[in-house]
């Protein structure tokens, strides 16, 4: 039985381009982001990978990426589950601010702590630990059972929600996961063993 799960961060969004904290705000993809998502689908197709089920967040940029990937695979009608459990980390009061402006307002060091610490949230927002607390139960109860039953599964989501997922899947420490950079529109293909441990991992960059 093939236990395959593919994780993909959404393509470049309008606010990525403008260097803004996005979080739960809902900008769509840029033209470059559309091309990144299509390219992700083309790389998966070249590998002969298709899907039986898909999961995405409650946000447009992830849903659009998911749809574009499936479009390249000729699977536009595929069953797709949308849930805010997979949303990006909520940046709270930082949402919508230019990252350079935030550094001027709160100081370089404080903004760095909010962005790169595991358990210190920005004002009114979530830490990566908070994000993991909603992502992981959803993974365990909704996504993983599909994978272990042999359904080839796509998860199109966000940098921090996917970091939380990868931390659990790969058994990484908070320090290791904070150092992990996820590029937009690059599928990561995992094959799992029956006990949900990882058999193989491949990035389709």
Buried (B, 14 or more C-beta within 10 A) or exposed (E): EEBBBBBBBBBBBBBBBEEBBBBBBBBBBBEBBBBBBBBBBBBBBEEEBBBBBBBBBBBBBBBBBBBBBBEBBEBEEBEBBBBEBBBBBBBBBBBBBBEEBBBEEBEEEBBEEBBEBBEEBBEEBBBBBBBBEBBBEBBEEBBBEBBBEEBBBBBBBBBBBBBBBBBBBBEBEBEEBBEEEBEBBBBBBBBBEEEBEBEEEEEBE
